[in-house]
Amino acid sequence: MADNEQKALQLIAEAEKKLASSKSFLGSLFGGSSKVEEAVECYQRAANLFKMAKNWSSAGSTFYEAAELHAKAGSRHDAATNYVDAANSFKKSDINEAISCLLKAIEIYTDMGRFTMAAKHHQSIAEMYESEAMDLERAVHHYEQAADYFRGEESNSSANKCLLKVAQYAAQLENYEKAIQIYEQVASASLESSLLKYSAKEYFFRAALCHLCVDTLNAQHAIERYQEQYPAFQDSREYKLIKTLIEHIEDENLEGFTEAVKEYDSISRLDQWYTTVLLRIKKQVDVNPNLR
């Protein structure tokens, strides 16, 4: 490992020497640009050696140097590629640096009209904010940007995947209106595809639960609309649970509410998102019996 790091440092010294000679008067007369290309190659080789040594921070910094040189030389595609390489190394050592490098790559890709690439990197940033930095608001922002670019490129499946993440976190952040709008939009889009039709049930269920966080009347009107759009929804356990919960909320029957949720959970396991939202609804009934 130390051997690889030593070789990498030698290559960086070589790259710096080539750059210095390219800037001299004679160097600029006799192939200054080829010296820069050689320096970039040295940086790239050094970065890969740092990767082999698992020195992620140095690998990231060295790929970044290569990217900057490509950018100055006008090789935008190569610059973007090296910014992404830098980000992939920094991911293992410094999330903020990784995000900064991906934003530079995104800037180049959008300028070149490569929106699918830009979308994928916005998605990567969102995932980092989601799992590493635990910053849901920023995660939502980048998922929205990714969805926007995917949709513009007709990658509707990828766009919806990102939008569902936005809805999931919007609900967690108590922005129920936004979550409802997205769940309803994705459910309607799913109904247009025979392959995706069945998944509409889940999105309508999530939207109805978000409505219940606001008030029961809205939820009642919403599920009536959903069954008109998707008649099979009326026969689902999800529809029946929402109807039952509305009745228990109106009767201020917390015990019945809890039993209905338990019964549903015994057949279809409720994940963390559902549990959180259902607990909020229950708490609101407890604190504010006039939720309806």
N, C-alpha and C positions, 0 to 999 in steps of 0.2 A: 504493500500500500504506500509506504513512505517513498519507495522507489518511483512509483507513478507520480506522486506529488512533486518529487525532485525533477523528473522529466518535464512535467507541466510548467514548473517555474523557469526551467531553461528555455522552453518554447516561448514563454511570455517575454523573457529577456530578449530573445531573438526577434520577436514581433516588434518590440519597442525600438530595437536597433534599426530594423527595416523602416519603421515609420519615421524615425529621426532622419535617416538618409534620404527618404522620399521628399522631406521638407527642405533639404539643402538645395542650393542653387543648381549644382551639378546634377543632383538626384532628380530634380524636377525636369531637367533637360533630357536626362537619359532614363526614361522609363519609370517615372515616379509612381504612376498608377499601378504598374505591375508589382512594385514594392508593397503598395497598400494591399493588393490582392494576396501577396505572399504573407503579409502580416496577419490578415484575416484568417488565412489557412492555419497559421501557427496558433492563433487564439482558439480556433475551433478544435484543433488537436489537443491543445492544453486543457480545454474545458472537458473533453471526453476522458482525458486521463484523470482529472479531478473527480469525474463521475465514477470512474472505476475505483478510485480511492475512497468513494463515498463522502468526499468533502463537498457537500452540496452547495454551501455558501460560495466557495471559490469557483465552482463550476458555473453557478448562476452569474457571478460577476464577470467571468471570462466570456461566457456566451453573450452577455450584455455588451462587452467591449466590441465583439465581432459585429453585433447588430448595429451599434452606433457607427462603425466604419462603413458598413454596407449602406446605411441611411445617408451618410455624407456623400458617398460615391453615387447615390441615386439608384442603387439596387434595392428597390423597395420590397420586392417579394422575398429576397434573401434576408433583408433586415427583419421583416415580420417573422420569418421562420426562426431566426436566431433569438428574437424576443420571446417567442413561444418556448424555445429550448431553455432559455434563461428562466422563464416562469416555472417550467416543469422541475428544474433543479431547486429553485427557491421555495417551491411548495413544501419541500422537506425540511426547510430551515427558517424561512421568513415569509409568512403569508402576505404581509403588506408589500414586500418587494415583488412577490409573484404576481399580485394583482396589478401593481404598477407596470410590470413588463407586458402583461396581457392587454392592458389598456393602450399601450403604445402599438401593439400588434393590431388591435381592433381599429385604431385610427388609420393605420395604413390600409387594412383590408376594406374599410368602408370607403376610403378615398379611391380605391381601385375598383369599387363596385362588387367586391367579393363578400356579399352580405351573409351568405350561409356560413362562411368561416367566422365572420364577426359574431354571428349569433351563437355559434358553438363556444366561442371564447367568453361571451357574456354569460352563457350557461355555466361554464367552468368557474367564473368569478362568483356567480350566485351560489354555487355548491360550496365554495370555500367560505363565503360569509355564513352559509347555513350550518356547516359542520365544524369548521375550525374557529371562526371568529365569533360565532353565535350572534350575528347582527342581522336579525330577520328583516328589518326595514330595507337595508341595503341589498339583501338577497332578493327581496321582492322587486326592487328597482331593476336589478340586472336580469331577473327572469322575465320581467315585462319587456325589457329592451330586446332580449333574445327572441321572445314570442313575436314581437313586432317585425323583426328582420326575417324570421322563419316564414311568417305569413306572407310577407312581401315577395318571398321566393317560392310561394305556393307549397311550402313544406308544412301543410296544415297539421299533420300528426305531431311533428316536433313542436309546433307552435302551441297546440293544445296541451301537450305534456308540460310545457313551461307555464302556461296559464293556470293549470290545475295546482301547480306549486304556489302561484301567486294567490289563488283562492284559499288554499290551505292555510297560508301564513296570514292572509288578510283577516280570516276568521279568528286565528289565534291572537291577532293584534286588535280584535274587536271591531274591525272595519267590516261589519256584516253585509252592508249594502254592496260593497265591491265583490265580496265572496259570492253573494247570491247572483249577481249579474254574470259573473264568470261561469259558475256552475250551470246556470240556466242556458247560457250561450253554448257551452260545450255539450250539454245534454241535447239541445236542439240539433247541433251539428252531427252528433252521434246517431240520431234518429234517421238521418238521411243515408246512412250506410247500413246495409244488412249485416255486415260483420260487427259493427260497433253498437248496434241498436240496444243490445242487452245492457251495456255499460251505462246507458242513460238513467237507468233505475238508481244507480249509486249517486249520480250527480244530482238528480232531483231530491233524493233523500238528504244529501248534505245541504242543499239549498233550503229545504224545508226546515231542517234543524237550525240553520242560521236565522230563518224567519222567526222561529220559536224563541230565539234569543231576544227578539225585538218585541213581538206580541203574537198572541194566538190567532187573532182575527186575520192578520196578514198570512199566517201559516195556513189557515183554513182556505182562504182564497187561492193561495199558491198551489196547494195540492189538488184543488179542483181544476185549476188550469193544467197542471201536469198530467192528470188522468185524461183530460181532453186531448192533449198532445200525444199521449202514449197510453192508450186504454189498458195495456197489460200492467201498468203501474198499480192500478186499483186492486189487483189480485196479489200484490207482493206483500211480504211480511213487513217491509219498510213502510209502505203506505198505511198498513194496519197499525203499526207502532205509533206513527205520527198522530193518527186519529185518536188512538187510546191516550196518548200523552196530552193532547189538547183537552180531552174530556177530564182527565185527572187534574190538569192545571185549573180548569174552570171550576171544578169541584173542590179545589184546594186540598186534594187528596195526595199528600206526599208519599204515603205508604204505597198507594196504588201505582204512583209514578215509578217508584223504585222497583216494585215487583215486575212491572211491565218491561223495564229496561233489563232486569236480571233474566227474565224469561227469554227475551230476544238474544241476549248475550250467551245464554246456554246453548243456543243453536248456531248463531253467527257471532263469532268473537268480535267484540268492538275494540278497535285500536285506540291508541293514546288520544288522537284527535277527537274521535267520537266521545270518548270518556270525558275529556275536558269540556267540550261543548255541552254535553248532557248535564254535567255537574253545574255549569253556569246557569242553565235553564232552571234546574232544581233549586239552586241558591236564590235565584230571582223570585221564584214562587214563595220560598220561605221568608225572604226579606220583604217582598212586595207582592202580597196576595192578589192585588188588582192588576197583574201583568196583562190580563186580557183587555 
